[in-house]
Amino acid sequence: MTITDFLKDLVDFSEAELDDILSHFQKEIVSKSQPLVEQGQVCRKLYYVEKGIGRNYYLNSDGKEITQLFFGEGRFMTSLESFFEESPSLYNVEMLEDAEIHSISKNELELLFDRYHKMERLGRLLSTEMLTKVVHKLNAIQFQTAKERYEYMLTEYPDIIYRVPLGMIASYLGMSQETLSRIRKKKIRD
C-alpha cells in the first residue's frame, strides 16, 4: 500500500493537506540488511514501509539476536521509545528485504501535528496501533502456548515464513528454532 493510500484510508485529508504532508516525507530505497538504527543510537526518523519487511531486534547477553517486532508493507516502523523520547535505542532496526520506505523526522512530524489537527488524530491512531502490537506480543509470550503464538503470528503476517529466516521468526515467538520446526511440521500434517 502506498503511503498516500494509507494516509487517506485512516484520515480524511484534503488533497492540499495530503500534498503538504507528503512533502515532509523523504522516499528512500534501502538494501536488504541495511541498518536504519543501531542499538545505542538515537532513532531520528519514523519510517513507513511501502515495499519490504523490516524488524526491531536486540542482542541478548549471549550475543544472540532477539526479534521484538516485524514491520511489513503498509506499516510504520521505528524504535518507538528512542524516537519519541530522543533517547538511545535499545533496538536495532533493519530491513530484511530490499525496500522502499518513506521517512520523516520528529521535528517535521511535530510541525505537521501543529499545522493539522487531523495529523494529531493520525498520530493517535498510529500510537494506539503500535502500543496494541507490543501488548499483544507481551500477552502472547506470557499467556499463549508456542502453537498459539505461531498461529497468531500467521494471522498478523500471513506470508512471513516465505520472507524471513526461521531463526528470526523463532526469536520473535520466544521459542527455539527446533520447537518452531515441530509446530510447522505438525500444522502441515493437520
PyMOL commands that set and color helices and strands:
alter all, ss='L'
color gray80, all
select helices_A, chain A and resi 3-10+15-23+80-85+106-115+117-143+146-156+160-162+166-173+177-189
alter helices_A, ss='H'
color red, helices_A
select strands_A, chain A and resi 26-30+35-37+45-51+54-59+65-71+75-77+92-95+99-105
alter strands_A, ss='S'
color yellow, strands_A
deselect
rebuild
show_as cartoon
